[in-house]
Amino acid sequence: MQDDDYQLTHSPLCRTVTDAGHTIQVEIYRGPESNWILEVVDEFNNSRVWDEQFPTDRAALDELFRTIREDGIQSLVG
């Protein structure tokens, strides 16, 4: 049974990031009793959700930028 009253809170840090010719949509959100979830949707509408949850929305965004810095944005595409 689905709860239609389940409310997600979206972070104001959600954004679009373009680098090296690729664009991703960054979604950071949480439920009423969860930590922050990081999700990236690429230009082909593929979604990647981190297994780890983050204590703050800033920590989630920092993890995204660490991933891009270390692995490149192309690691999040496809």
OpenMM code with the backbone's topology and positions (N, CA, C; nanometers):
from openmm import Vec3, app, unit

residues = "MET GLN ASP ASP ASP TYR GLN LEU THR HIS SER PRO LEU CYS ARG THR VAL THR ASP ALA GLY HIS THR ILE GLN VAL GLU ILE TYR ARG GLY PRO GLU SER ASN TRP ILE LEU GLU VAL VAL ASP GLU PHE ASN ASN SER ARG VAL TRP ASP GLU GLN PHE PRO THR ASP ARG ALA ALA LEU ASP GLU LEU PHE ARG THR ILE ARG GLU ASP GLY ILE GLN SER LEU VAL GLY".split()
positions = [
    Vec3(0.0841, -0.1177, 0.0000),
    Vec3(0.0000, 0.0000, 0.0000),
    Vec3(0.0894, 0.1252, 0.0000),
    Vec3(0.0656, 0.2127, -0.0906),
    Vec3(0.1442, 0.3353, -0.1032),
    Vec3(0.0839, 0.4470, -0.0196),
    Vec3(0.1711, 0.5199, 0.0480),
    Vec3(0.1249, 0.6315, 0.1310),
    Vec3(0.1300, 0.7589, 0.0480),
    Vec3(0.0159, 0.8102, 0.0065),
    Vec3(0.0093, 0.9299, -0.0770),
    Vec3(0.0495, 1.0560, -0.0020),
    Vec3(0.0582, 1.0483, 0.1317),
    Vec3(0.0951, 1.1648, 0.2112),
    Vec3(0.2451, 1.1731, 0.2371),
    Vec3(0.3234, 1.0787, 0.1829),
    Vec3(0.4681, 1.0777, 0.2038),
    Vec3(0.5289, 1.1990, 0.1330),
    Vec3(0.5891, 1.2876, 0.2106),
    Vec3(0.6412, 1.4130, 0.1560),
    Vec3(0.7931, 1.4098, 0.1484),
    Vec3(0.8465, 1.4409, 0.0321),
    Vec3(0.9907, 1.4563, 0.0153),
    Vec3(1.0257, 1.6035, 0.0293),
    Vec3(1.1374, 1.6302, 0.0912),
    Vec3(1.1914, 1.7648, 0.1000),
    Vec3(1.3075, 1.7732, 0.0027),
    Vec3(1.2996, 1.8637, -0.0929),
    Vec3(1.4080, 1.8830, -0.1897),
    Vec3(1.4998, 1.9945, -0.1410),
    Vec3(1.6284, 1.9699, -0.1537),
    Vec3(1.7278, 2.0672, -0.1114),
    Vec3(1.7343, 2.1843, -0.2084),
    Vec3(1.7618, 2.3036, -0.1584),
    Vec3(1.7866, 2.4172, -0.2478),
    Vec3(1.9205, 2.4025, -0.3221),
    Vec3(1.9982, 2.3000, -0.2885),
    Vec3(2.1259, 2.2759, -0.3570),
    Vec3(2.1095, 2.1929, -0.4846),
    Vec3(1.9886, 2.1488, -0.5154),
    Vec3(1.9645, 2.0779, -0.6418),
    Vec3(2.0044, 2.1696, -0.7561),
    Vec3(2.0616, 2.1105, -0.8598),
    Vec3(2.1104, 2.1934, -0.9709),
    Vec3(2.1402, 2.1079, -1.0923),
    Vec3(2.1681, 2.1766, -1.2028),
    Vec3(2.2187, 2.1141, -1.3238),
    Vec3(2.3673, 2.1420, -1.3310),
    Vec3(2.4452, 2.0380, -1.3637),
    Vec3(2.5900, 2.0524, -1.3753),
    Vec3(2.6304, 2.0090, -1.5155),
    Vec3(2.7072, 2.0931, -1.5838),
    Vec3(2.7606, 2.0602, -1.7155),
    Vec3(2.9123, 2.0663, -1.7089),
    Vec3(2.9767, 1.9604, -1.7601),
    Vec3(3.1217, 1.9529, -1.7618),
    Vec3(3.1627, 1.8558, -1.8721),
    Vec3(3.2702, 1.8886, -1.9409),
    Vec3(3.3270, 1.8001, -2.0434),
    Vec3(3.2225, 1.7542, -2.1453),
    Vec3(3.1277, 1.8418, -2.1772),
    Vec3(3.0272, 1.8100, -2.2778),
    Vec3(2.9102, 1.7258, -2.2292),
    Vec3(2.9045, 1.6983, -2.0995),
    Vec3(2.7947, 1.6197, -2.0424),
    Vec3(2.7176, 1.7054, -1.9424),
    Vec3(2.5867, 1.6818, -1.9361),
    Vec3(2.5008, 1.7534, -1.8421),
    Vec3(2.4286, 1.6523, -1.7554),
    Vec3(2.4282, 1.6784, -1.6250),
    Vec3(2.3550, 1.5942, -1.5299),
    Vec3(2.2645, 1.6829, -1.4457),
    Vec3(2.1546, 1.6258, -1.4012),
    Vec3(2.0643, 1.6929, -1.3081),
    Vec3(2.0899, 1.6333, -1.1705),
    Vec3(2.1204, 1.7164, -1.0737),
    Vec3(2.1513, 1.6726, -0.9382),
    Vec3(2.0280, 1.6926, -0.8510),
    Vec3(1.9805, 1.5831, -0.7927),
    Vec3(1.8658, 1.5869, -0.7026),
    Vec3(1.9124, 1.5451, -0.5638),
    Vec3(1.8838, 1.6270, -0.4651),
    Vec3(1.9153, 1.5967, -0.3259),
    Vec3(1.7849, 1.6125, -0.2489),
    Vec3(1.7436, 1.5055, -0.1819),
    Vec3(1.6140, 1.5084, -0.1144),
    Vec3(1.6151, 1.4132, 0.0045),
    Vec3(1.5128, 1.4261, 0.0884),
    Vec3(1.4975, 1.3357, 0.2019),
    Vec3(1.3503, 1.3193, 0.2344),
    Vec3(1.3221, 1.2103, 0.3008),
    Vec3(1.1888, 1.1871, 0.3528),
    Vec3(1.1790, 1.2449, 0.4927),
    Vec3(1.0621, 1.2363, 0.5539),
    Vec3(1.0428, 1.2964, 0.6850),
    Vec3(1.1328, 1.2364, 0.7939),
    Vec3(1.1749, 1.1117, 0.7770),
    Vec3(1.2564, 1.0469, 0.8803),
    Vec3(1.3828, 0.9863, 0.8222),
    Vec3(1.4379, 1.0465, 0.7180),
    Vec3(1.5604, 0.9932, 0.6584),
    Vec3(1.6640, 1.1034, 0.6448),
    Vec3(1.7864, 1.0609, 0.6224),
    Vec3(1.8925, 1.1552, 0.5887),
    Vec3(1.8807, 1.1917, 0.4411),
    Vec3(1.9737, 1.2722, 0.3922),
    Vec3(1.9687, 1.3220, 0.2551),
    Vec3(2.0124, 1.2146, 0.1560),
    Vec3(1.9425, 1.2066, 0.0457),
    Vec3(1.9688, 1.1122, -0.0624),
    Vec3(2.0205, 1.1908, -0.1818),
    Vec3(2.1243, 1.1376, -0.2445),
    Vec3(2.1834, 1.1995, -0.3632),
    Vec3(2.1477, 1.1160, -0.4850),
    Vec3(2.0878, 1.1813, -0.5836),
    Vec3(2.0509, 1.1158, -0.7097),
    Vec3(2.0987, 1.2036, -0.8243),
    Vec3(2.1524, 1.1395, -0.9270),
    Vec3(2.1963, 1.2089, -1.0479),
    Vec3(2.1206, 1.1490, -1.1653),
    Vec3(2.0643, 1.2351, -1.2490),
    Vec3(1.9969, 1.1916, -1.3721),
    Vec3(2.0763, 1.2486, -1.4880),
    Vec3(2.1221, 1.1595, -1.5785),
    Vec3(2.2056, 1.2056, -1.6896),
    Vec3(2.1214, 1.2499, -1.8085),
    Vec3(2.1904, 1.2916, -1.9142),
    Vec3(2.1227, 1.3447, -2.0330),
    Vec3(2.0404, 1.2401, -2.1074),
    Vec3(2.0598, 1.1107, -2.0740),
    Vec3(1.9829, 1.0030, -2.1364),
    Vec3(1.8711, 0.9536, -2.0444),
    Vec3(1.8480, 1.0264, -1.9351),
    Vec3(1.7456, 0.9959, -1.8347),
    Vec3(1.7795, 0.8723, -1.7513),
    Vec3(1.9085, 0.8357, -1.7459),
    Vec3(1.9538, 0.7297, -1.6560),
    Vec3(1.9689, 0.7895, -1.5166),
    Vec3(1.9315, 0.7133, -1.4167),
    Vec3(1.9363, 0.7610, -1.2789),
    Vec3(2.0380, 0.6793, -1.1993),
    Vec3(2.1145, 0.7488, -1.1168),
    Vec3(2.2055, 0.6829, -1.0231),
    Vec3(2.1763, 0.7401, -0.8855),
    Vec3(2.1482, 0.6513, -0.7901),
    Vec3(2.1221, 0.6916, -0.6517),
    Vec3(2.2330, 0.6316, -0.5654),
    Vec3(2.2966, 0.7158, -0.4858),
    Vec3(2.4018, 0.6675, -0.3962),
    Vec3(2.3400, 0.5763, -0.2914),
    Vec3(2.4100, 0.4681, -0.2558),
    Vec3(2.3642, 0.3776, -0.1496),
    Vec3(2.3682, 0.4477, -0.0148),
    Vec3(2.4705, 0.5291, 0.0036),
    Vec3(2.4914, 0.6017, 0.1282),
    Vec3(2.3945, 0.7195, 0.1379),
    Vec3(2.3443, 0.7442, 0.2573),
    Vec3(2.2681, 0.8667, 0.2827),
    Vec3(2.3598, 0.9640, 0.3561),
    Vec3(2.3280, 1.0911, 0.3492),
    Vec3(2.4165, 1.1953, 0.3995),
    Vec3(2.3484, 1.2740, 0.5106),
    Vec3(2.4258, 1.3156, 0.6122),
    Vec3(2.3660, 1.3872, 0.7245),
    Vec3(2.3156, 1.5270, 0.6876),
    Vec3(2.3767, 1.5871, 0.5840),
    Vec3(2.3330, 1.7201, 0.5390),
    Vec3(2.3262, 1.7213, 0.3868),
    Vec3(2.2492, 1.8150, 0.3329),
    Vec3(2.2433, 1.8283, 0.1872),
    Vec3(2.3782, 1.8747, 0.1324),
    Vec3(2.4511, 1.9556, 0.2084),
    Vec3(2.5841, 2.0014, 0.1665),
    Vec3(2.6808, 1.8834, 0.1555),
    Vec3(2.6733, 1.7886, 0.2486),
    Vec3(2.7589, 1.6699, 0.2430),
    Vec3(2.7298, 1.5887, 0.1168),
    Vec3(2.6033, 1.5800, 0.0776),
    Vec3(2.5668, 1.5092, -0.0449),
    Vec3(2.6258, 1.5798, -0.1671),
    Vec3(2.6138, 1.7115, -0.1719),
    Vec3(2.6677, 1.7872, -0.2849),
    Vec3(2.8203, 1.7765, -0.2885),
    Vec3(2.8842, 1.7812, -0.1726),
    Vec3(3.0297, 1.7658, -0.1671),
    Vec3(3.0724, 1.6301, -0.2221),
    Vec3(2.9963, 1.5255, -0.1913),
    Vec3(3.0268, 1.3923, -0.2436),
    Vec3(3.0152, 1.3899, -0.3961),
    Vec3(2.9149, 1.4559, -0.4492),
    Vec3(2.9013, 1.4631, -0.5949),
    Vec3(3.0236, 1.5289, -0.6572),
    Vec3(3.0642, 1.6434, -0.6049),
    Vec3(3.1785, 1.7141, -0.6621),
    Vec3(3.3081, 1.6360, -0.6426),
    Vec3(3.3204, 1.5600, -0.5327),
    Vec3(3.4370, 1.4739, -0.5136),
    Vec3(3.4403, 1.3665, -0.6221),
    Vec3(3.3250, 1.3070, -0.6509),
    Vec3(3.3160, 1.2044, -0.7545),
    Vec3(3.3546, 1.2609, -0.8906),
    Vec3(3.3033, 1.3790, -0.9230),
    Vec3(3.3368, 1.4413, -1.0517),
    Vec3(3.4856, 1.4731, -1.0573),
    Vec3(3.5416, 1.5254, -0.9502),
    Vec3(3.6832, 1.5606, -0.9461),
    Vec3(3.7714, 1.4364, -0.9619),
    Vec3(3.7361, 1.3272, -0.8940),
    Vec3(3.8200, 1.2077, -0.8940),
    Vec3(3.7958, 1.1161, -1.0130),
    Vec3(3.6705, 1.1027, -1.0572),
    Vec3(3.6357, 1.0053, -1.1606),
    Vec3(3.5891, 1.0672, -1.2911),
    Vec3(3.5621, 1.1978, -1.2904),
    Vec3(3.5104, 1.2656, -1.4086),
    Vec3(3.3594, 1.2538, -1.4180),
    Vec3(3.2990, 1.3531, -1.4806),
    Vec3(3.1525, 1.3528, -1.4935),
    Vec3(3.1054, 1.2360, -1.5801),
    Vec3(3.1896, 1.1903, -1.6730),
    Vec3(3.1502, 1.0792, -1.7600),
    Vec3(3.1219, 0.9522, -1.6812),
    Vec3(3.1777, 0.9409, -1.5578),
    Vec3(3.1487, 0.8242, -1.4744),
    Vec3(3.0029, 0.8217, -1.4270),
    Vec3(2.9346, 0.9340, -1.4415),
    Vec3(2.7949, 0.9454, -1.3988),
    Vec3(2.6983, 0.9417, -1.5164),
    Vec3(2.7499, 0.9205, -1.6367),
    Vec3(2.6678, 0.9230, -1.7582),
    Vec3(2.6642, 0.7822, -1.8172),
    Vec3(2.5418, 0.7393, -1.8553),
    Vec3(2.5300, 0.6139, -1.9272),
    Vec3(2.4831, 0.4985, -1.8491),
] * unit.nanometer
topology = app.Topology()
chain = topology.addChain("A")
for resn in residues:
    res = topology.addResidue(resn, chain)
    for name in ("N", "CA", "C"):
        topology.addAtom(name, app.Element.getBySymbol(name[0]), res)
